């Protein structure tokens, strides 16, 4: 006889609220670590991948609201982490699953949030919240227990720094260099700037025969050259690209020497700025695993994973104002923003989205193969391969 069903007893329900800087309040129930948290409130439209989202360093300083109605139904596992610890400032959901079910699961989402000190709130009307942010734009906000005086909390929220002008990459970058060995035969050596790199990016390079040396953001051009790299990878990361100017000298220095350069997300924005382009703050950013992007050269539409609040300025066509050496290769089909760049004569290219597909679709993993092809050509291997063919 099967054992009778015994429902899980819910944990004590502690009232809490989310407050936005314009005074809009959303009441709910605390589900994570007790306390308060402040940050920029953004929404993510992914249906799954909540653990990858929680551990994505690009979300540093942000309170992330999930638009999917139930989160946590397959639990959490250490295999899905994109960094050692969660990076979000806070987490906002409509409902946390009372039961989690997956053969890979190592625990529940609620326990994971409490274990890592992440302030979170459930029972929030995330549909109304998302519509409000889409109309008014991403704004500062905070999660607090219901006992916290609203007027005092609102004052603290309005004193909290805005995302514009913030250099957050230094706070999430590795303090010391480390290596990810190539899987199988080593073919290339790639140096990766860690602005908040997700674990999946070096892994995909390693699967393609690359030994990856991940270096801190303060690493100077001369130190990178000492590593004798075959290629240079510039990772994703949080904050305003205009506040991270140190990397632009290294990008130009390596590109001018003919070393292939590949950037994603923040790396894409820094490449644009290195060659004279400009960036700006989006109204509410792109956060999700379902954004359509048109790749002009391939004549295809990719479904992409995205997480960024800034974009490269380029109103129309292929031209980048102030950066004649660059051309636009990809456009977002939602709002027409720039999603990809390449240099007209140097081995440099970038995309705004996350081709490592963590979380999300695998449409864009070809970009890692494209990077490997550039390194082959740079060493002459690509020409030999064409001749042999």
N, C-alpha and C positions, 0 to 999 in steps of 0.2 A: 504494500500500500504506500502511495506517495505521502510524504509528510504534508500536514495541512499548511496552507499559506499563512504566514505571519507577516503583516505589513511592517515596514521599517518605521520605527518611532522617530519623528522629526526632532531635530535639536531645538532648544528654546528659541523662540522667534523674537528677536530684538528689533524693535522699530528703528529705522534709519531714514535718511533722506539724501537726495542729490539736489544740490543747489547750483544754478548757473549764475554767471556774473550779471546777467540782466534781470535777476530776481525770480526767474522761473524755477519752481520747486516740483520735484517728483518724489513722492513718498514710496517706501519699500521696506524690505527686511534685510538686516545685515547677515551676510553669509560667509564672509571671509574673516580676516583678522579684525579684532575690535579696534576702534579708534577712528581717526579722521585722515583724509587724504585730499590733496589739492593737485590740479593739473589742467591741461587742455582737454576738453571733452570732444571725442571723435566717435564715429560709428563705423563698424566693420560689417560688411554684408556677406561674409563667408558663412556657409552652412555648417562646415566642420573645420577642424584644424585649430581649435581654441587653445591647445597647449602650445603649438608653434607660435600663435599670436601672443600669448602671455610671455613667452621667452624670447620674442624678437626685440633686440636692443633698440630698434628704430622707434619703438613705442615708449621709450624713456620719457618721463614727464607728462604722460597722457593717461586720461581715464578713458578706457575703451568700452563702448557699448556695443553689444552683439545684437544684430537685428533678427537673427534666427530665434524662434520663440522658446526653444528649450536647449540648454547647453549643459554638457557634462554627461550625456547618456552613454558614452563609451569609456568614461574614466580617464585616467592619466597613466603615462608610462615614461620612464626615463629615456626611452629610445626616440621619443618625439621632441625632445628639447632642442631648441636652436641656440641656447646658451645655458650656462650652468644654473642660473637662477632666473626667476621671472623678472621682467624689466618694466612692466606697466606700473603706473602710479596707482591705478585702481581699476576695478572691473565691474561692469554694469550689465545685468541680464534680466530677461523677463521671468524666466523660471530655471532653477537649477534642478536637474534630474535627481529624483530621490533614489533611484537605483541606477547603477552603471553596469553595463554588460559588454565585455569583450575579452577574448582569450589573451589579449596583450595587456589588459589593464593591471596596474599595480596599486590602484587606490582611487578614491573619489576626488572629484574636482573641489568640493567644499573643503575636504581635509587638506588638499594640496595648497589651497589659498591660505588656510590658517597656518599651515606648517611654514610657509614662506613669508608670512607677514603681509599679505596683500589684502588691503581693504576692499571689500566688494559688497554689492547690494543687488538683491533680486526683487521680484514682484513690481518692477518698474514698468511703466507703460513705454516700452522702448520704441513703439511705433510713433507715439506722440513726440518723444524725445528726438527721434531721427528727423521727423518732419520739421521740428523747430530748428534743429541745427542746419538742415538744408536751406531753410528760409533765412535764418539770421547769421549763419556761418559758425564755424567752430569757435568756441569761446572757453574761457576759463571757468572752472567749476570745482565742486568739492563734494565728498561723501562724508557724512557725519552721523553720529547717533542722534535719535530724535530729541534727546535731552539737551543738545547743543543749541544755545540761543541763535536764532536765525539771523538777526541783525548783526551780531558780532561775527558770525561765520561769513556772511556776505562781505563784510569789510575786509576780512582776511583774504578772501578770494580775489577781490579787486586789487589787493596789494601784491598778489602773486605775479611773478614775471610772465610776460607774454612770450610766445614761442619765437616771434620775430627778434632776431639779434642774438639768440641764445646759441652758444657753442656747447652742445651736450655730448659731442663725440669723444672729447677727451675723458669724460667721466665713465665711458663704457669701453674704451679701447683697452687692449691688453697692456699690462705694465712691462712685460718682457716678451721678446720674440720666442716663438715656438714653431715647430715643424709638423706638418701632416705628410707622412711619407706616401710616395706613389704606390698605387696598387698594381702589382705586377712589375713589368720592366719600366724603369725610370727613363723617360724621354726628355722631359723639360723641367726646368726649375723656375717656378713662379713666385715672385714676392707679392704678398697681399697686404695692402694697407687696411688695418682694422679700425674702421670707424664705428663698429658695432656689428661685425661680420656674423652672419648666421652659419651654424655648423655645416649646413648642407652645401654651401658654396665650395669650400675647400675639398669636401668629400667628392663632389662631382668632378673637380679638376684632378683629384687623385685617381679617380676611376679611369681617367684618360691619360694616365702615365705621367702626371705632373707631381713633383715634390713641391709642396707649398710652404714657404716661410712666411708666417704671419707676423707683421711688425707693428709697433705702436704708431700712433698718428704723429708723434713728434720726430719720427725717423727722417733724417735729412736726405737729400738727393745723393750726397757723397756716400752715405752709409748704404743706401740701396744699391748703388753701383758696385760697392765692394762685394755684394752678394752675387755679382755676375749673373743677373736674371735673364732668362729667355723671354719672360713676359711679366707684366705688371698688372695686378688686379686691384681695383678700388671698390671697396665694399659699400653696402648700405649703411645707414646710420641715422641718428636722430638730430633734430635741431635745424638751424638756419644755415644753408650752405655759404651765405655771405659772411658768416662768422668764422669760417674754417678756411682761411686763405693760405695756410702754411703748405698745404698739399699742392697748390697750383704750380709752384716752382718745380716740384718733383715731377709732376705730370708733363710739363713742357720739356724739362730736361731729358726725360727718358724718351718721349715721343720724338724729339729732335735728333736723338741718337739712333732712331729706327727700331727701338724696342717696342713690341706690340703692347698696347694698353687697352684694357677692358674694364669698364665701370658700370655699376648698377646702382639705381636709386640715388643716394647721396653722391656716390661716385660719378654717376651720370651728370648731375648738376655741377660738380666740381670740374669735370672735363669741360663743360660749356664755359664756365667762368675762367678756366685756365687759358682758353683761346679767345677771350674777349666777350663772351656772351653774358647775359644777365638772367637772374632768377627772381621769382616773386612768390608771395604767399597765396595759395589757393583758398577759395572761400571756406570749403570744408574738407578738402583733401580727397584722396582716393585710397580707400581701405577696403579690401575684399579680394575674393578669389574668382571673380566673374567679370572682369573688365575687358571688353573687346578692344583690340588694338589692330590697326591696319598696318601691315608691313609692305611698303610700296614695292621694294625690289622683288620680293617673293610673290607678290600679288595674292596674299593670303590674309586672313583675319585670325589672330591668335586670341584665345581666351586666357587672360593673365591674372597673376596674383600681384596685388599692389598694396603699398603702404607708404604714402608720402603726403606731406602737406605743402610742399613747394614745387615749382615747375620752372622749366626753362622758357624764357620769353622768345617767342617766334610766332607772330600772328597768323601767317599763312605761307604756303609754298614751302620750298626747301631751304630758304635763306634764314640764317640766324643773325639778327641785328648785332653788329659789332664783332662778329666772328665769321668772316668770309671763308675761312678755311674749313668750316664745318657745314654739313648739310643734314636736313631732317630725313630720317629713314622710316620712322614709325609715328603714327598719330592715334590718339585716343578717340574712339568713335562715339563716346558719350559727349565730350566737350571740345574735341579738336586739339587738346593740349599735346605738346611734344612728348613722345614716348621713346624715341630713339635717335641717335646721332652717329655720324661717322665723319672722319676727316677725309678731305678730298685727295690728299697726297700722302699722308702719314698713316701708319698702321694703328689707328685709334678708333674705337667705337664704343657705344654705350647704350643702355636702355634704362628707362625710368622705372620699369616694373621689376619683379623678382623672378628671374628665369630658373632659379633653383627649385621652384615649385614646392615650397614648404611654408604654408600649405597651398594646395591648389593644383591646377592642371599642368600637364607636362609639355604643352605646346611649344614652349620657348627654350627647351634644353638644348636645341641645336646651336644656340649662341655660344655654349662652351666648346662645341666642335669648331665653330667659326674662329674662336680664339686660338685653338690648337692649330688650325690651318694657317693662321697668321704667323705663329711661331715656326711652323714648318717652312714657310716661305722665307721668313727672316733668316733661317739657317741654311736655306738652299734646298731643303728636303722636298719642299713642295714642287720646285722646278724639276728635280730629278724624278719625282713620282709622275709628273705629267709626261716627261720624256719616255719613261718606262711604259706608260700606258699607251 
